[in-house]
Amino acid sequence: MNHPTPPPTLHIDQPLRYDPAYEVEEEHEAITQAEMLNALHSISATTLRDNRHATRSVHAKSHGLLHGRLQVLAGLPPAYAQGMFAEPAPLGDWPVVLRLSSTPGDLLDDAVSTPRGLALKVIGVPGERLPGSEHDSTQDFVLINGPAFISASAHAFLRTLKLLAPTTDKAPGLKKALSAALQGTEKLLEAVGGGSATLRSLGGHPETHVLGETYFSQAPVLYGPYMAKLALAPVAPALCALTNLQVELDGKPNGLREAVVAYFASHAAEWELRVQLCTDLGTMPLEDASVEWPQQRSPYIAVARITAPPQTAWSAALAALVDDGMQFNPWHGLAAHRPLGAIMRVRQAAYAMSARFRAEHNGRVLIEPQDLSAWPD
């Protein structure tokens, strides 16, 4: 497939090179991390008791489990040809697994509409590894359908998590009613040019198609010698047609999953993986992931294409392979793409804890795939 190459000259500010001094530990960061682990463990223990099966402490419910390929674009400017994107296809050409999900740790009716996630695992990537993944060859990215994180600091995120953790498995009917009310409030705010990430996170997210969303790393990562945020945006016309498309979820507890399965029954998909380089720490901070980096200072530039053929997009066999048998951990990958900032530092242990909990209680060994030969299709 022929892909358009980026323009040879990009009129943007010069990207900053990473310096360890740019990362500043929060006050009591170790305590924040320990308390976050307790809160997330509580969610996992509650859902294990209710479901007799261990699930993720966040993003427990999957809506689509897909396979595809990532191809690095040719002709990237030097600043964007970094890490796993240093060489274009055919060298930069790998199989991928994509997992679409919603944020809660309990398995809710889709009418409780919360932000959506897309986790990406690239298989067979060479290069120097982050600690803990030295014997593997996968690169994970974890993305959310919003450009900025809900909290400005790790401690602020912990406060939100402590409020949500005790509500796990409580009053699902009330959660549906609350979600409907919050969606109405969100619509009013959007009608006057506003919108609230907090309302969306609590259940006020519009009931839109998960395949029409653009997904963001929210927190920054290393990008070779630079710093960047990532985005995955739909580019196939059939996908773009789903952006902001309402999905009927009334009486359909798994309506989002049904919509994804229906799409891939007869359609292929194509996304662009885009990179936004940090050019100014004043407006593009590393330690406050709630700040949306201004695109007028540094636009998102396409560095790769991801394609997925028509396929079975969800099944019990796929759930056993991906939901139960795989982890998606942004600390599992190349040193050239190490996560940055307090939010990601305190979540490092949380990703590992969640994976251990699921493996132990489900009697599974989580193994990083070397190819897609085990895919049920």
C-alpha positions as CSV (number, residue, x, y, z in Angstrom):
1,M,0.0,0.0,0.0
2,N,1.3,3.4,-0.9
3,H,1.2,6.0,1.9
4,P,1.6,9.7,1.6
5,T,4.8,11.0,3.0
6,P,5.0,14.0,5.4
7,P,6.0,17.3,3.9
8,P,9.8,17.7,3.6
9,T,9.8,21.0,5.6
10,L,7.7,21.5,8.8
11,H,7.3,25.0,10.0
12,I,7.3,24.3,13.7
13,D,9.4,25.2,16.7
14,Q,12.6,23.2,17.3
15,P,11.9,20.2,19.6
16,L,13.6,20.2,23.0
17,R,16.0,17.5,23.9
18,Y,15.2,15.5,27.0
19,D,17.1,16.4,30.2
20,P,16.5,14.3,33.4
21,A,16.2,17.6,35.3
22,Y,12.9,18.2,33.5
23,E,11.3,15.4,35.6
24,V,10.7,16.6,39.2
25,E,9.4,14.1,41.8
26,E,6.2,15.1,43.6
27,E,6.1,15.6,47.3
28,H,5.4,12.2,49.0
29,E,5.3,10.5,45.6
30,A,6.2,7.1,47.1
31,I,3.3,7.3,49.5
32,T,1.0,8.3,46.7
33,Q,2.1,5.2,44.7
34,A,1.5,2.9,47.7
35,E,-2.0,4.3,48.4
36,M,-2.8,4.0,44.7
37,L,-1.8,0.4,44.7
38,N,-4.1,-0.2,47.7
39,A,-7.1,1.5,45.9
40,L,-6.6,-0.5,42.7
41,H,-6.1,-3.7,44.5
42,S,-9.4,-3.1,46.3
43,I,-11.1,-2.7,43.0
44,S,-9.6,-5.9,41.6
45,A,-10.5,-7.9,44.8
46,T,-14.1,-6.6,44.7
47,T,-14.6,-7.6,41.0
48,L,-13.0,-11.0,41.6
49,R,-15.4,-11.7,44.4
50,D,-18.4,-10.7,42.3
51,N,-17.4,-12.3,39.0
52,R,-15.3,-15.2,40.2
53,H,-12.8,-14.1,37.6
54,A,-10.0,-11.6,37.9
55,T,-10.1,-8.6,35.6
56,R,-8.1,-5.4,35.2
57,S,-8.5,-2.8,38.0
58,V,-9.2,-0.2,35.3
59,H,-10.4,-0.8,31.7
60,A,-11.9,-4.1,32.7
61,K,-14.4,-4.3,29.9
62,S,-13.2,-4.8,26.3
63,H,-15.3,-3.7,23.3
64,G,-13.0,-4.9,20.6
65,L,-10.0,-7.3,20.4
66,L,-8.2,-6.8,17.0
67,H,-5.2,-7.8,15.1
68,G,-3.5,-5.7,12.4
69,R,-0.2,-4.3,11.2
70,L,1.8,-1.1,11.8
71,Q,3.9,0.4,9.1
72,V,6.3,3.3,9.7
73,L,6.0,6.0,7.0
74,A,8.8,6.8,4.6
75,G,10.4,10.3,4.4
76,L,10.0,11.3,8.1
77,P,12.0,14.4,9.2
78,P,14.9,13.4,11.4
79,A,13.3,14.5,14.6
80,Y,10.4,12.1,14.0
81,A,12.5,9.2,12.8
82,Q,13.3,8.0,16.4
83,G,13.0,4.8,18.4
84,M,10.8,2.2,16.8
85,F,10.0,4.8,14.0
86,A,13.6,5.2,12.9
87,E,13.2,3.0,9.8
88,P,10.3,2.9,7.4
89,A,8.6,-0.2,6.1
90,P,9.6,-2.9,5.2
91,L,11.9,-2.7,8.2
92,G,9.4,-0.8,10.2
93,D,6.5,-3.2,9.7
94,W,5.1,-5.3,12.6
95,P,2.0,-7.1,13.6
96,V,-0.1,-5.4,16.3
97,V,-2.9,-6.2,18.8
98,L,-5.5,-3.5,19.6
99,R,-7.8,-3.6,22.7
100,L,-10.7,-1.2,22.8
101,S,-12.2,-0.7,26.3
102,S,-13.9,1.6,28.8
103,T,-12.3,3.0,31.9
104,P,-14.1,1.5,34.9
105,G,-12.8,-1.5,36.8
106,D,-16.2,-3.1,37.0
107,L,-18.1,-4.6,34.1
108,L,-20.9,-2.1,33.6
109,D,-23.8,-1.8,31.2
110,D,-22.6,0.4,28.3
111,A,-25.3,2.9,29.1
112,V,-23.0,4.0,32.0
113,S,-21.0,5.9,29.4
114,T,-17.4,6.6,30.4
115,P,-14.2,7.5,28.5
116,R,-12.8,4.9,26.1
117,G,-9.4,3.5,25.8
118,L,-7.3,1.9,23.1
119,A,-4.3,-0.2,24.1
120,L,-1.8,-1.0,21.4
121,K,0.8,-3.8,21.4
122,V,3.4,-3.8,18.6
123,I,5.1,-7.2,18.2
124,G,8.7,-7.8,17.2
125,V,10.2,-4.4,17.8
126,P,14.1,-4.4,18.2
127,G,16.1,-2.1,20.4
128,E,17.3,-1.4,23.9
129,R,14.6,-2.4,26.4
130,L,13.1,-0.9,29.6
131,P,13.9,-2.8,32.8
132,G,11.6,-5.7,33.3
133,S,11.1,-6.3,29.6
134,E,14.6,-7.2,28.5
135,H,13.7,-10.6,27.1
136,D,10.7,-9.5,25.1
137,S,10.2,-7.7,21.8
138,T,6.9,-5.9,22.2
139,Q,6.1,-2.1,22.5
140,D,3.0,-1.1,24.4
141,F,1.1,2.2,24.2
142,V,-2.0,2.9,26.3
143,L,-4.3,5.6,24.9
144,I,-7.5,7.5,25.9
145,N,-10.0,9.4,23.8
146,G,-9.1,12.8,25.2
147,P,-5.9,14.9,24.7
148,A,-5.3,15.6,28.4
149,F,-5.4,13.6,31.7
150,I,-8.2,14.3,34.2
151,S,-5.8,15.3,37.0
152,A,-2.9,17.7,37.2
153,S,-0.8,15.6,39.6
154,A,-0.5,12.0,40.8
155,H,-1.8,13.0,44.3
156,A,-4.9,14.6,42.7
157,F,-5.5,11.5,40.7
158,L,-5.2,9.4,43.9
159,R,-8.0,11.5,45.5
160,T,-10.3,10.8,42.6
161,L,-9.4,7.1,42.6
162,K,-10.2,6.9,46.4
163,L,-13.7,8.3,45.7
164,L,-14.4,5.8,42.9
165,A,-12.9,2.6,44.4
166,P,-15.6,2.2,47.1
167,T,-18.4,2.5,44.4
168,T,-17.2,-0.6,42.5
169,D,-20.1,-3.1,42.1
170,K,-22.5,-0.7,44.0
171,A,-26.0,0.2,42.7
172,P,-25.6,-0.5,38.9
173,G,-29.1,0.9,38.3
174,L,-28.3,4.1,40.0
175,K,-25.1,4.4,38.0
176,K,-27.1,4.2,34.8
177,A,-29.5,6.9,36.0
178,L,-26.6,9.1,37.1
179,S,-24.9,8.5,33.7
180,A,-28.0,9.7,31.8
181,A,-28.2,12.9,33.9
182,L,-24.5,13.6,33.5
183,Q,-24.7,13.1,29.7
184,G,-27.5,15.7,29.6
185,T,-25.3,18.1,31.5
186,E,-22.3,17.5,29.3
187,K,-24.5,18.1,26.2
188,L,-25.5,21.5,27.6
189,L,-21.9,22.4,28.3
190,E,-20.8,21.4,24.8
191,A,-23.7,23.4,23.2
192,V,-22.1,26.6,24.7
193,G,-18.6,25.6,23.8
194,G,-17.7,24.0,27.0
195,G,-17.4,20.4,28.3
196,S,-16.1,18.7,31.4
197,A,-13.5,15.9,31.6
198,T,-14.8,15.2,35.1
199,L,-18.4,14.7,34.0
200,R,-17.2,12.4,31.2
201,S,-15.1,10.4,33.6
202,L,-18.1,9.9,36.0
203,G,-20.4,8.6,33.3
204,G,-21.3,11.7,31.2
205,H,-19.4,10.6,28.1
206,P,-21.6,10.9,24.9
207,E,-22.8,7.5,23.7
208,T,-20.7,7.7,20.5
209,H,-19.0,4.9,18.5
210,V,-15.7,3.8,19.9
211,L,-14.2,3.3,16.5
212,G,-14.7,7.0,15.5
213,E,-12.7,8.3,18.4
214,T,-9.1,9.7,18.3
215,Y,-7.0,8.3,21.2
216,F,-4.2,10.1,23.0
217,S,-1.3,9.1,25.3
218,Q,-2.2,12.1,27.5
219,A,1.0,11.7,29.4
220,P,4.3,12.2,27.6
221,V,6.9,9.7,26.6
222,L,10.5,9.8,25.5
223,Y,10.9,10.0,21.7
224,G,14.5,9.1,21.2
225,P,16.4,12.2,22.5
226,Y,13.1,14.2,22.5
227,M,9.8,14.2,24.4
228,A,6.4,13.6,22.9
229,K,2.8,12.8,23.2
230,L,1.1,10.3,20.8
231,A,-2.3,10.1,19.1
232,L,-4.0,7.4,17.1
233,A,-6.6,8.9,14.7
234,P,-9.0,7.2,12.2
235,V,-8.3,7.9,8.6
236,A,-10.2,5.2,6.7
237,P,-13.4,6.9,5.4
238,A,-15.6,4.2,6.9
239,L,-14.0,4.9,10.3
240,C,-14.2,8.7,10.0
241,A,-17.9,8.4,9.3
242,L,-18.3,7.0,12.8
243,T,-16.8,10.0,14.5
244,N,-19.5,11.5,16.9
245,L,-22.0,8.9,15.6
246,Q,-24.5,8.0,18.3
247,V,-24.8,4.3,19.2
248,E,-28.1,3.1,20.6
249,L,-27.3,1.6,24.0
250,D,-30.8,1.4,25.6
251,G,-31.4,-2.2,26.4
252,K,-28.0,-3.2,25.0
253,P,-25.6,-3.7,27.9
254,N,-22.8,-4.7,25.4
255,G,-23.9,-2.3,22.6
256,L,-20.4,-0.8,22.0
257,R,-19.0,-4.3,21.5
258,E,-21.8,-5.2,19.2
259,A,-21.1,-2.1,17.1
260,V,-17.4,-2.9,16.8
261,V,-18.2,-6.5,15.8
262,A,-20.7,-5.3,13.2
263,Y,-18.2,-2.9,11.7
264,F,-15.4,-5.5,11.3
265,A,-17.7,-8.1,9.9
266,S,-17.5,-6.3,6.5
267,H,-15.0,-3.4,6.9
268,A,-11.3,-2.9,7.2
269,A,-9.9,-0.1,9.3
270,E,-6.9,2.3,9.0
271,W,-5.5,4.7,11.6
272,E,-2.6,7.2,11.7
273,L,-0.2,7.1,14.6
274,R,0.8,10.7,15.2
275,V,3.5,12.3,17.3
276,Q,3.5,15.8,18.9
277,L,7.1,16.8,20.0
278,C,7.7,19.0,23.0
279,T,9.1,22.4,22.0
280,D,8.5,24.5,25.1
281,L,8.3,23.3,28.7
282,G,6.3,26.3,29.7
283,T,3.3,25.4,27.6
284,M,4.1,21.7,27.3
285,P,5.0,20.5,30.8
286,L,6.1,16.9,31.6
287,E,4.8,16.9,35.2
288,D,1.2,18.1,34.6
289,A,-0.5,15.7,32.2
290,S,-3.8,17.7,32.5
291,V,-2.3,20.4,30.2
292,E,-3.1,19.9,26.5
293,W,0.0,20.8,24.5
294,P,-0.8,23.6,22.0
295,Q,-0.8,22.3,18.5
296,Q,0.0,25.7,17.1
297,R,3.4,25.3,18.7
298,S,3.8,21.7,17.7
299,P,1.3,19.9,15.5
300,Y,0.7,16.1,15.6
301,I,2.6,14.6,12.7
302,A,1.9,11.1,11.2
303,V,4.7,8.7,11.7
304,A,3.0,5.3,11.0
305,R,-0.2,3.7,9.6
306,I,-2.1,0.9,11.4
307,T,-4.4,-1.3,9.3
308,A,-6.8,-4.0,10.4
309,P,-8.7,-6.3,8.0
310,P,-12.3,-7.4,8.4
311,Q,-12.3,-10.0,11.2
312,T,-14.1,-11.4,14.2
313,A,-13.7,-8.4,16.5
314,W,-14.6,-10.1,19.8
315,S,-15.2,-13.6,21.0
316,A,-14.8,-15.7,24.1
317,A,-11.6,-17.2,22.6
318,L,-10.2,-13.7,21.9
319,A,-11.1,-12.6,25.4
320,A,-9.2,-15.6,26.8
321,L,-6.2,-14.8,24.7
322,V,-6.1,-11.0,25.1
323,D,-8.1,-10.0,28.1
324,D,-6.8,-12.8,30.3
325,G,-3.5,-13.7,28.6
326,M,-2.0,-10.3,27.8
327,Q,-1.0,-7.1,29.6
328,F,-0.7,-3.7,28.1
329,N,1.9,-1.7,30.0
330,P,3.6,1.4,28.6
331,W,6.6,0.6,30.8
332,H,6.9,-2.6,28.7
333,G,8.8,-1.5,25.6
334,L,11.8,0.4,24.3
335,A,14.0,2.6,26.4
336,A,13.6,5.2,23.6
337,H,9.9,5.5,24.5
338,R,10.0,5.5,28.3
339,P,7.0,7.1,29.9
340,L,7.6,10.5,31.6
341,G,6.1,12.4,34.5
342,A,4.6,11.7,37.9
343,I,1.4,10.2,36.7
344,M,3.3,7.5,34.8
345,R,5.9,7.0,37.5
346,V,3.3,6.1,40.1
347,R,1.3,4.0,37.7
348,Q,4.3,1.8,36.8
349,A,3.9,-0.4,39.9
350,A,0.1,-0.4,39.3
351,Y,0.4,-2.0,35.9
352,A,2.6,-4.7,37.2
353,M,0.3,-5.3,40.2
354,S,-2.8,-5.7,38.1
355,A,-1.1,-8.1,35.8
356,R,0.2,-10.3,38.7
357,F,-3.3,-10.3,40.3
358,R,-5.0,-11.5,37.1
359,A,-2.4,-14.1,36.4
360,E,-2.5,-15.5,40.0
361,H,-6.2,-15.7,40.4
362,N,-7.0,-16.9,36.9
363,G,-4.2,-19.5,36.9
364,R,-2.6,-17.9,33.8
365,V,0.9,-17.1,32.8
366,L,1.1,-13.8,31.0
367,I,3.5,-14.2,28.1
368,E,4.4,-11.5,25.6
369,P,3.6,-12.7,22.1
370,Q,6.4,-13.1,19.5
371,D,3.9,-13.4,16.6
372,L,0.1,-13.8,16.1
373,S,0.2,-17.5,15.4
374,A,-2.0,-18.2,18.4
375,W,-4.8,-15.8,17.2
376,P,-8.1,-17.7,17.2
377,D,-8.9,-16.7,13.6
